[in-house]
Amino acid sequence: MRLVVIGAEAAGLSAASAARRLDPSLDITVFEKTPHVSYGACGLPYFIEGRVRSLDELTVYSAEYFARERNITVRANSEVVAISHPRREVILSTGGRERYDKLIVTTGARRDLSALPGADQPHVFTMDTWAAAERLKQFLASRRPRRAAILGAGYLGLEAAEALRTQGLEVTIHQKTGDVLRRRDPWLTRLVADHLERCRIRLLLDSPAVSVPDSDLVIIACLYRPNTLLAAEAGIEIGRTGALRVTPRMETNLHSVYAAGDCAETNHLVSGKPVWMPLGTTAGKMGRAAGANAAGARQSFPGITGTSIVRVCGLGIGLTGLSEQQAKKEGFDAVSVRIEARDRPRYFQGVPVSVQLTADRRTGRLLGGAVIGERGVDGRINVISTALASRMTAAEFETLDLAYAPPFSNVWDPLLIGARQLAKLLH
């Protein structure tokens, strides 16, 4: 039995490893079009910032490791250009053909720059691949630009802004819509905009880029799309999000073909609808399910609550579920509260943390939340995410037994204060 995986990053290598654990006899080959496999792309902004000294520090495992320790063949610099499913073959850019019995597509996402005039200029960069980050770092060292424009105020755009500001550049972020982080939340947008201003980073909202701005350096952190062309040409269906449609078992419409990671959509546990949220954590879980099922198991990936976190100039921003505006668009009778409290007692140098919680007025069910502060954001947003996955109500959330000791928190954690205020609105 031969398993072929297209793509050697989070989803692809998680899939291959899961398949190997379940079936030691499988012949597993992973094809990767670039020279680099198994590296932490989320660390690229910190390489630009200077916190990561070498891109090699981002490498998790080498191709040799997978061959030696897991009996998985990883072929770098091997691009799959077509899938012939009737013949159960993938065709490589070299003209070679490789047979498969089971196929897992993990082709990720890509920047679609075709509609942006000037995107091919030498001072215009993306920052989401090894090669792009390496080229940008060389440009910064050799050209020493003074002004930078960033297109997009998603988490990558905000991370890029901090990285370049740390390098001493004047930074302006151009955001197509009137909100940041795709959240449709005026409160969050105002908070982030005010913080960026204090950090001397300019944010221009409702500023769609019809062409490349006039600046010494331009980072494109928008125009991100699922990389589905290869799969679509092979007959794999595209879902309503524009990503590949898969079942909870990561099956596509083609028998024995699975898809996972940034090229595929998944289920949103709050809205109950398909969603495309390209994050490494989701890619790994989807890949693990795809690999296990390709090896004969029956595993399901239930979906995501849409949890993300980003740091911007010392401020942590954690988001999960739906904002009030997003929830209303999905048909909920949404209501939300926002509170600010200290993360621990004043005598233990407590600092402010902002919490927003959203619930459905009809059922009391929690629908989403945001946590913003200098520390402890990750733990608190993970608590909210867990509550969303468990379909907890605001009243149930208010009774959670959260840890307390003065070095760590207040008697009433900001989450519980927020939940108490939310419960009052629902009664």
Summary of the structure (lengths in Angstrom):
residues: 427
radius of gyration: 22.6
end to end distance: 59.1
largest distance: 70.1
contacts: 1518
relative contact order: 0.12
helix: 32%
strand: 26%
